[in-house]
Amino acid sequence: MAQATQEFGDWPLKRLMTEVCGSGHKSADDLTRAQATEAFERILAGEPDPTTLGAFWLANRWKRNTPEELGAYVDVMCDRVEYAEPDADPVDCGANYDGKGRSAILGVAAGCVAAAAGTPVVVHSGDRVPTQKQDAYKHVLDALGVHTELAPSDSADMVDETGFGFYYQPAFNPAVGDLFDRRDMMGVRTFVNTVETLANPAGASVHLGSFYHLPFAKKVIDTFEQSTAHDLDRVLMFQGMEGYDDVRPGYTKVAEWDADGDGGDPVFDDFEIETGAYGMDLESEDLAVDDVAADSAAITEAVLAGEREDGFADAVAVNAALRIYARADVDSIEAGLTAARAALDDGSAFDVLEALRAF
C-alpha cells in the first residue's frame, strides 16, 4: 500500500480503492468530504500512479458520485481557478466540455442575442476536449474571428465591453487543463467532466446548464449547495442537445432552482415545455450540420445579421430567451422570446458580434 504523506494526509488513492470505493458499483462506499478533498488534491498535484488514478476514476464512475463528493471536488478545483469577475453579473453557461459532433452550437448566437437584450452571458471551454474531442465554444468563436486565448482579466473586460464573455480553460483553470493527457487515456468521462463545467470563472450568481435526465440536474444543484466556493442565486437546467447548453427541440424538461424561494428557503422545481409553442417548430435532425465549428459560425453570423429566418433562427431565439429568463430579467420564457426577437430585429445582436470581433 502506498504510504501516506504529511502533505496530503492518510488517504492515498490506492487506500481509498481498497477500503472505500473500489469494490464495485453495488458494494462500494461513498467517500467522505474529507476523503474526496484529499483525493482530488492528490490528483491535481500529480501524486497518484497513473494506473491507480485510472482505477480510481473508473471506480467513481461505476459507483456514481454523491453531491457531497462532487461538492468537495468542485471546491478543490475552485481553490486553483483564477477568477476574474466583471462589473456585470452574467449568466454562467456551463456547457458540456466534450463538445458537439452532430448539431450546430447555438450558444454563441444565443449569447449575443441575450447580451443585446440586456442579459450578459459568459461561456467557457478549452480547445482540446477529452474524451470525445468534439467542437466546443472556442472553436466556433475562433471561426468567427473572435480572440479566445485570453487572460481571465481580459475575459472579464470582454463581458463588460460587449455583454458576452469567453473564458479560456487553460488560462483560468490550468490545474484541470494539466489533466488532459490522463483523462484522454481513460477513454471515458470522469467526474472531472462534471466539475469543470461548474468552475464559474466570472463569479456569476446564475448558472445555466444541461442534463440528460432530471435526476442529474438535481445532483448538480445539490452539488452547488454542497460547495463552499459558490454562492448562487439561481440555476436553470434543461435537456440539451448532445448534452450541450442548446435546448432540445420538442418536449423537454426544465429544472429551476432559486436560493431565495418561498419563505427565504431554497426551492427546486421542474416543468415541461414544448419548444414549438415558442416558435421552435422543428426536430433535432433539422439542426444537424456537417462541420460543427465552421457551420455553426456561419449560422451564427447569418442569424445575427438577419439573413436567416429559418429553424436555426427560431432555435437561437428560444435559447436566448432561456438565458434571459435564467437571470430573471423577464418573468417568463415568452417574455424572454419577445426580448430576443427584438434584439434580432433591430440589429443590436449583430452589433454584439461585431464588438466581440473588435475586442
C-alpha positions as CSV (number, residue, x, y, z in Angstrom):
1,M,0.0,0.0,0.0
2,A,1.2,3.5,-0.9
3,Q,2.4,5.3,2.2
4,A,0.5,8.4,3.3
5,T,2.4,11.7,3.1
6,Q,2.4,14.5,5.6
7,E,1.5,16.8,2.8
8,F,-1.8,15.1,2.0
9,G,-2.9,13.1,4.9
10,D,-4.0,9.5,5.4
11,W,-5.8,8.6,2.2
12,P,-3.8,7.8,-0.8
13,L,-5.9,6.8,-3.8
14,K,-4.9,3.1,-3.5
15,R,-6.1,3.0,0.1
16,L,-9.4,4.7,-1.0
17,M,-9.8,2.0,-3.6
18,T,-9.0,-0.9,-1.2
19,E,-11.1,0.3,1.8
20,V,-13.8,2.6,0.4
21,C,-14.8,2.9,-3.3
22,G,-13.1,0.2,-5.3
23,S,-15.2,-2.9,-4.5
24,G,-17.7,-2.5,-7.4
25,H,-20.8,-0.4,-8.1
26,K,-23.1,-2.4,-5.7
27,S,-20.8,-2.7,-2.6
28,A,-18.6,0.3,-2.8
29,D,-18.9,3.0,-0.1
30,D,-19.1,6.7,-0.8
31,L,-16.2,9.0,0.2
32,T,-16.5,11.4,3.0
33,R,-16.0,15.1,2.1
34,A,-12.5,15.0,3.7
35,Q,-11.6,11.9,1.7
36,A,-12.8,13.4,-1.6
37,T,-11.0,16.6,-0.9
38,E,-7.7,14.8,-0.2
39,A,-8.2,12.6,-3.3
40,F,-8.6,15.5,-5.7
41,E,-5.8,17.4,-4.1
42,R,-3.5,14.4,-4.7
43,I,-4.7,14.1,-8.3
44,L,-4.2,17.8,-9.2
45,A,-0.7,17.6,-7.6
46,G,0.1,14.6,-9.9
47,E,0.8,12.3,-7.0
48,P,-1.0,9.1,-7.9
49,D,0.4,6.4,-10.0
50,P,-1.3,6.5,-13.4
51,T,-2.7,3.0,-13.0
52,T,-4.2,3.9,-9.6
53,L,-5.6,7.1,-10.9
54,G,-7.3,5.4,-13.8
55,A,-8.8,2.8,-11.4
56,F,-10.0,5.5,-9.0
57,W,-11.7,7.5,-11.8
58,L,-13.4,4.3,-13.1
59,A,-14.5,3.3,-9.6
60,N,-16.1,6.7,-9.2
61,R,-17.8,6.3,-12.5
62,W,-19.2,2.8,-11.6
63,K,-20.4,3.7,-8.1
64,R,-21.7,7.2,-9.1
65,N,-20.6,10.3,-7.2
66,T,-22.7,11.9,-4.5
67,P,-23.3,15.6,-4.3
68,E,-21.0,15.7,-1.2
69,E,-18.2,14.2,-3.2
70,L,-18.7,16.4,-6.2
71,G,-19.0,19.5,-3.9
72,A,-15.6,18.6,-2.5
73,Y,-14.1,18.1,-5.9
74,V,-15.6,21.4,-7.1
75,D,-14.1,23.3,-4.1
76,V,-10.6,21.8,-4.6
77,M,-10.8,22.8,-8.2
78,C,-12.1,26.3,-7.4
79,D,-9.2,26.9,-5.0
80,R,-7.0,26.8,-8.1
81,V,-9.2,28.7,-10.5
82,E,-8.1,32.2,-11.4
83,Y,-11.4,34.2,-11.0
84,A,-12.0,37.5,-12.8
85,E,-15.4,39.0,-12.1
86,P,-16.8,41.6,-14.5
87,D,-18.8,44.5,-13.2
88,A,-21.8,42.9,-14.9
89,D,-23.3,39.9,-13.2
90,P,-23.6,37.4,-16.2
91,V,-25.3,34.1,-16.7
92,D,-22.7,31.4,-16.5
93,C,-23.3,28.9,-19.3
94,G,-21.6,25.6,-18.2
95,A,-21.7,23.7,-21.5
96,N,-20.5,20.1,-21.7
97,Y,-16.8,20.4,-22.3
98,D,-16.9,17.3,-24.5
99,G,-18.4,19.5,-27.2
100,K,-20.7,18.6,-30.0
101,G,-20.3,16.3,-33.0
102,R,-23.6,16.4,-35.0
103,S,-25.6,19.5,-34.4
104,A,-24.9,23.3,-34.5
105,I,-23.6,25.0,-31.5
106,L,-26.1,27.8,-30.9
107,G,-24.8,29.3,-27.7
108,V,-22.6,32.0,-29.2
109,A,-25.6,33.3,-31.2
110,A,-27.9,32.9,-28.3
111,G,-25.5,34.7,-26.0
112,C,-25.1,37.6,-28.4
113,V,-28.9,38.0,-28.6
114,A,-29.3,37.8,-24.8
115,A,-26.5,40.3,-24.3
116,A,-28.1,42.7,-26.8
117,A,-31.4,42.3,-24.8
118,G,-29.6,43.3,-21.6
119,T,-28.6,39.9,-20.2
120,P,-24.8,39.5,-20.0
121,V,-23.6,36.0,-20.7
122,V,-20.3,34.1,-20.0
123,V,-19.3,30.8,-21.7
124,H,-16.1,28.8,-21.2
125,S,-14.3,25.9,-22.8
126,G,-10.9,24.5,-23.7
127,D,-9.6,23.8,-27.2
128,R,-8.9,20.1,-26.6
129,V,-11.9,18.4,-25.2
130,P,-11.5,14.9,-23.7
131,T,-12.5,12.4,-24.4
132,Q,-14.7,12.9,-27.5
133,K,-12.6,15.8,-28.9
134,Q,-15.6,17.4,-30.5
135,D,-16.2,21.1,-31.1
136,A,-16.9,23.5,-28.3
137,Y,-17.4,27.2,-27.8
138,K,-13.8,28.1,-28.5
139,H,-13.9,26.6,-31.9
140,V,-17.0,28.5,-33.0
141,L,-15.6,31.8,-31.7
142,D,-12.3,31.1,-33.5
143,A,-14.1,30.5,-36.7
144,L,-15.9,33.8,-36.2
145,G,-12.7,35.7,-35.8
146,V,-13.1,36.4,-32.1
147,H,-10.0,36.3,-29.9
148,T,-10.3,33.5,-27.4
149,E,-6.9,32.8,-25.8
150,L,-7.4,35.5,-23.2
151,A,-6.2,36.0,-19.7
152,P,-9.2,35.9,-17.2
153,S,-9.0,39.6,-16.6
154,D,-9.3,40.2,-20.4
155,S,-12.3,37.9,-20.4
156,A,-14.0,40.0,-17.7
157,D,-13.3,43.1,-19.7
158,M,-14.9,41.4,-22.7
159,V,-18.1,40.9,-20.7
160,D,-18.3,44.5,-19.6
161,E,-17.5,45.9,-23.1
162,T,-19.7,43.6,-25.2
163,G,-22.1,41.8,-22.9
164,F,-20.7,38.4,-23.9
165,G,-17.5,36.9,-22.5
166,F,-15.4,33.8,-23.2
167,Y,-13.1,32.4,-20.6
168,Y,-10.4,30.0,-21.8
169,Q,-9.9,27.0,-19.6
170,P,-6.1,26.7,-19.8
171,A,-5.9,30.3,-18.6
172,F,-8.4,30.2,-15.8
173,N,-8.3,26.6,-14.8
174,P,-4.8,25.3,-15.6
175,A,-4.8,22.6,-12.9
176,V,-7.6,20.8,-14.7
177,G,-6.1,21.6,-18.0
178,D,-2.9,19.8,-16.9
179,L,-5.0,16.6,-16.5
180,F,-5.8,16.4,-20.2
181,D,-3.4,13.6,-21.1
182,R,-4.5,11.3,-18.2
183,R,-8.2,12.0,-19.0
184,D,-7.7,11.3,-22.6
185,M,-6.0,8.0,-21.9
186,M,-9.1,6.9,-19.9
187,G,-11.3,6.9,-23.0
188,V,-14.4,7.6,-20.9
189,R,-15.8,10.5,-18.9
190,T,-14.7,11.0,-15.3
191,F,-16.1,13.2,-12.6
192,V,-13.7,15.9,-13.8
193,N,-16.0,16.3,-16.9
194,T,-18.8,17.3,-14.5
195,V,-16.9,19.6,-12.1
196,E,-15.1,21.6,-14.8
197,T,-18.4,22.8,-16.1
198,L,-19.1,24.3,-12.6
199,A,-15.9,26.4,-12.4
200,N,-17.9,29.6,-12.9
201,P,-14.8,31.7,-13.7
202,A,-16.7,35.0,-13.8
203,G,-18.2,34.5,-10.3
204,A,-21.7,34.7,-11.7
205,S,-24.7,34.4,-9.5
206,V,-26.7,32.4,-12.1
207,H,-25.8,29.1,-13.7
208,L,-27.3,27.7,-16.9
209,G,-26.6,24.1,-17.8
210,S,-28.0,21.0,-19.4
211,F,-28.8,17.4,-18.4
212,Y,-29.8,14.1,-20.0
213,H,-32.1,13.1,-17.1
214,L,-33.8,15.2,-14.4
215,P,-32.0,13.4,-11.5
216,F,-28.7,14.6,-12.8
217,A,-30.0,18.2,-12.8
218,K,-30.9,17.7,-9.2
219,K,-27.5,16.3,-8.4
220,V,-25.8,19.3,-10.0
221,I,-28.0,21.7,-7.9
222,D,-27.2,19.6,-4.8
223,T,-23.5,19.9,-5.7
224,F,-23.7,23.6,-5.8
225,E,-25.4,23.6,-2.4
226,Q,-22.6,21.3,-1.0
227,S,-19.9,23.6,-2.5
228,T,-18.5,26.3,-0.3
229,A,-16.9,28.0,-3.3
230,H,-20.1,29.1,-4.9
231,D,-23.0,31.3,-3.7
232,L,-25.5,31.1,-6.5
233,D,-28.9,32.8,-6.6
234,R,-30.4,30.8,-9.4
235,V,-29.8,27.7,-11.5
236,L,-31.6,26.8,-14.7
237,M,-31.0,23.5,-16.4
238,F,-32.7,21.8,-19.4
239,Q,-32.4,18.8,-21.6
240,G,-29.7,19.9,-24.1
241,M,-28.8,18.5,-27.5
242,E,-25.8,16.2,-27.2
243,G,-25.6,17.2,-23.5
244,Y,-24.8,20.8,-24.5
245,D,-26.5,24.0,-23.4
246,D,-28.7,24.2,-26.5
247,V,-32.2,23.2,-25.7
248,R,-33.6,20.1,-27.4
249,P,-36.4,20.7,-29.8
250,G,-39.8,19.4,-28.9
251,Y,-40.9,18.2,-25.5
252,T,-38.3,18.8,-22.8
253,K,-37.8,19.2,-19.1
254,V,-36.5,22.3,-17.4
255,A,-35.2,22.3,-13.8
256,E,-35.2,25.6,-11.9
257,W,-33.7,26.4,-8.5
258,D,-33.9,29.6,-6.5
259,A,-31.8,30.1,-3.5
260,D,-34.3,32.6,-2.0
261,G,-37.6,30.9,-2.7
262,D,-40.8,30.7,-0.7
263,G,-40.1,31.9,2.8
264,G,-36.5,32.5,2.0
265,D,-35.7,28.8,1.7
266,P,-34.2,27.3,-1.5
267,V,-36.8,26.0,-3.9
268,F,-36.3,23.3,-6.6
269,D,-38.9,22.9,-9.3
270,D,-39.2,21.3,-12.7
271,F,-41.6,21.9,-15.6
272,E,-42.1,20.8,-19.2
273,I,-42.0,22.9,-22.3
274,E,-42.9,22.3,-25.9
275,T,-40.4,24.4,-27.9
276,G,-42.9,24.5,-30.7
277,A,-45.1,26.8,-28.6
278,Y,-42.2,29.3,-28.7
279,G,-41.7,29.2,-32.4
280,M,-39.1,26.4,-32.5
281,D,-41.2,24.1,-34.7
282,L,-38.6,21.6,-35.8
283,E,-36.9,18.4,-34.9
284,S,-33.4,17.8,-33.6
285,E,-32.3,16.5,-37.0
286,D,-33.1,19.9,-38.5
287,L,-30.3,21.4,-36.6
288,A,-27.7,18.9,-37.8
289,V,-24.6,20.2,-39.6
290,D,-21.6,18.7,-41.4
291,D,-18.7,20.8,-40.0
292,V,-19.8,21.8,-36.4
293,A,-17.3,24.7,-35.9
294,A,-17.5,26.2,-39.4
295,D,-21.2,25.7,-40.0
296,S,-22.1,26.9,-36.5
297,A,-20.1,30.1,-37.1
298,A,-21.7,30.7,-40.5
299,I,-25.2,30.1,-39.0
300,T,-24.4,32.4,-36.1
301,E,-23.4,35.3,-38.4
302,A,-26.3,34.8,-40.8
303,V,-28.9,34.7,-38.0
304,L,-27.5,37.7,-36.2
305,A,-27.3,39.6,-39.4
306,G,-31.0,38.9,-40.2
307,E,-30.1,36.8,-43.2
308,R,-31.8,33.7,-41.9
309,E,-35.3,33.4,-40.6
310,D,-35.5,29.6,-40.6
311,G,-35.4,27.0,-37.9
312,F,-31.9,27.9,-36.8
313,A,-33.1,31.5,-36.2
314,D,-36.0,30.2,-34.2
315,A,-33.7,27.9,-32.1
316,V,-31.3,30.8,-31.4
317,A,-34.2,33.0,-30.2
318,V,-35.5,30.3,-27.9
319,N,-32.1,29.6,-26.4
320,A,-31.6,33.3,-25.9
321,A,-35.0,33.5,-24.2
322,L,-33.9,30.8,-21.7
323,R,-30.7,32.8,-20.9
324,I,-32.7,35.9,-20.3
325,Y,-35.2,34.1,-18.2
326,A,-32.4,32.3,-16.2
327,R,-31.2,35.6,-14.9
328,A,-34.8,36.7,-14.1
329,D,-34.6,39.7,-16.4
330,V,-38.0,38.6,-17.5
331,D,-40.7,36.6,-15.7
332,S,-41.5,34.1,-18.4
333,I,-39.9,32.3,-21.3
334,E,-42.4,34.0,-23.6
335,A,-41.3,37.4,-22.4
336,G,-37.7,36.4,-23.0
337,L,-38.6,35.3,-26.5
338,T,-40.1,38.7,-27.2
339,A,-36.9,40.4,-26.0
340,A,-34.7,38.1,-28.0
341,R,-36.7,38.7,-31.3
342,A,-36.5,42.4,-30.7
343,A,-32.7,42.2,-30.4
344,L,-32.5,40.3,-33.6
345,D,-34.9,42.6,-35.5
346,D,-33.2,45.9,-34.5
347,G,-29.6,44.7,-35.3
348,S,-28.3,45.1,-31.8
349,A,-27.5,41.3,-31.6
350,F,-25.2,41.6,-34.6
351,D,-23.6,44.6,-33.0
352,V,-22.5,42.4,-30.1
353,L,-20.8,40.1,-32.5
354,E,-19.0,42.9,-34.2
355,A,-17.9,44.2,-30.8
356,L,-16.6,40.8,-29.9
357,R,-14.5,40.7,-33.2
358,A,-13.1,44.2,-32.4
359,F,-12.2,43.3,-28.8
